[in-house]
Amino acid sequence: MAVVSTPRRRLVRSALGIAAVAGIAATTVLSGTAQAAGTTYLTNIRTGQHATYDRVVLDFSGGVPGYGVTGTSELTQCASGKPITFPKSAEYVELDIASAAHDENGNPTYTGPRYVRTNMPSLTGYAVTCDFEGKLKVGVGYKSNVTEVVTSVLTNPSRIVIDVKR
């Protein structure tokens, strides 16, 4: 589990320990589980609104891949370097995932949208920011009312969950 508190002070927790970082400086924490035997692929991204948080769920074939979490003030598309923004976003988190959204033959395993704006109380949107040369990154934007962003792993089926708490 990784926790990113916002925006005055960032607190990131993982199985490796606790690190506090002041300000908006990028912070990376390795989280998640070790990559499952064989290759896993992103198959779906979905969102949900709950009483005290908004949720983004990343579904994977096979096991849950390892991942890192970075808190940042901006997102960029990895191939072009172009900025990715969501209206009303105060901050972003980006997950660097040991997976892909396409198979070894280049066929997409995730066929959904690469950029989605939401109209939720805290979540402003998500984007696949990179699926290129062995890198898969997914960014999540959120509003200034957010107190904490928590990532966790769920199995059966395999997924990474991002809870944007208000």
Residue pairs with C-beta under 8 A, 6 or more apart in sequence:
1 13
1 14
1 15
1 31
1 150
1 151
1 152
1 153
2 12
2 13
2 14
2 29
2 31
2 69
2 150
2 151
3 11
3 12
3 13
3 148
3 149
3 150
3 151
4 10
4 11
4 12
4 27
4 69
4 71
4 93
4 148
4 149
4 150
5 11
5 147
5 148
5 149
6 71
6 90
6 91
6 142
6 144
6 146
6 147
6 148
6 149
7 24
7 90
7 91
7 144
9 20
9 21
9 22
10 20
10 21
10 22
10 23
10 24
10 25
10 27
10 71
11 18
11 19
11 20
12 18
12 19
12 20
12 21
12 27
12 29
12 69
12 71
13 29
14 29
14 30
14 31
15 31
16 29
16 30
19 27
19 29
21 27
21 71
24 71
24 72
24 73
24 91
26 70
26 71
26 72
27 70
27 71
28 68
28 69
28 70
28 96
29 68
29 69
30 66
30 67
30 68
31 66
31 67
31 68
31 69
31 151
32 64
32 65
32 66
32 67
32 151
32 153
32 160
33 63
33 64
33 66
33 153
34 66
35 63
35 65
35 66
35 98
35 99
36 62
36 63
36 64
36 65
36 158
37 63
38 62
38 63
39 62
39 99
39 100
39 103
39 104
40 60
40 61
40 62
40 63
40 64
40 65
40 99
40 158
41 60
41 61
41 62
41 99
41 100
41 101
41 102
41 103
41 109
41 110
42 58
42 59
42 60
42 97
42 99
42 100
42 101
42 109
42 110
42 128
42 131
42 136
42 138
43 59
43 60
43 61
43 109
43 110
44 57
44 58
44 59
44 110
44 112
45 56
45 57
45 58
45 59
45 110
45 112
45 116
45 126
45 128
45 138
46 56
46 57
46 59
47 54
47 55
47 56
47 57
47 116
47 118
47 120
47 123
47 126
48 54
48 55
48 57
49 55
49 120
49 121
49 123
52 165
52 166
53 122
53 163
53 164
53 165
53 166
54 118
54 120
54 121
54 122
54 123
54 142
54 163
54 164
54 166
55 123
55 161
55 162
55 163
55 164
56 123
56 126
56 138
56 140
56 161
56 162
56 164
57 159
57 160
57 161
57 162
58 95
58 97
58 138
58 159
58 160
58 161
58 162
59 157
59 158
59 159
60 99
60 157
60 158
60 159
60 160
61 109
61 158
62 158
63 155
63 158
64 153
64 154
64 155
64 158
64 159
64 160
65 97
65 98
65 99
66 97
66 98
67 95
67 96
67 97
67 98
67 151
67 160
68 95
68 96
69 93
69 94
69 95
69 96
69 151
70 93
70 94
70 95
70 96
71 91
71 92
71 93
71 149
72 91
72 92
72 93
72 94
73 91
73 92
74 83
74 85
74 92
75 83
75 84
75 85
75 92
75 94
75 127
75 129
75 139
75 141
76 82
76 83
76 84
76 129
77 83
77 84
77 129
77 130
78 129
78 130
78 132
78 135
78 137
79 130
79 132
84 115
84 127
84 129
84 139
85 141
86 117
86 124
86 125
86 127
86 141
87 117
87 124
88 124
88 143
89 124
89 125
89 141
89 142
89 143
90 142
90 143
90 144
90 146
91 141
91 142
91 144
91 146
92 139
92 140
92 141
92 142
93 139
93 140
93 142
93 149
93 151
93 162
94 129
94 137
94 138
94 139
94 140
95 137
95 138
95 139
95 140
95 151
95 160
95 162
96 135
96 136
96 137
97 136
97 137
97 138
97 160
98 136
99 136
100 109
100 131
100 134
100 136
101 108
101 109
101 110
101 128
101 131
101 136
102 108
102 109
102 110
102 131
103 109
110 128
110 131
114 127
114 128
115 125
115 127
115 128
116 125
116 126
116 127
117 124
117 125
118 124
118 125
118 126
121 143
121 145
121 166
122 142
122 143
122 145
122 146
122 164
122 165
122 166
123 140
123 141
123 142
123 143
123 164
124 141
124 142
124 143
125 140
125 141
126 138
126 139
126 140
126 141
127 138
127 139
128 136
128 137
128 138
129 137
129 138
129 139
130 136
130 137
131 137
140 149
140 162
140 164
142 149
142 164
145 166
146 164
146 165
146 166
147 165
147 166
148 165
149 162
149 163
149 164
149 165
150 162
150 163
150 165
151 160
151 161
151 162
151 163
152 160
152 161
152 163
153 159
153 160
153 161
154 160
154 161
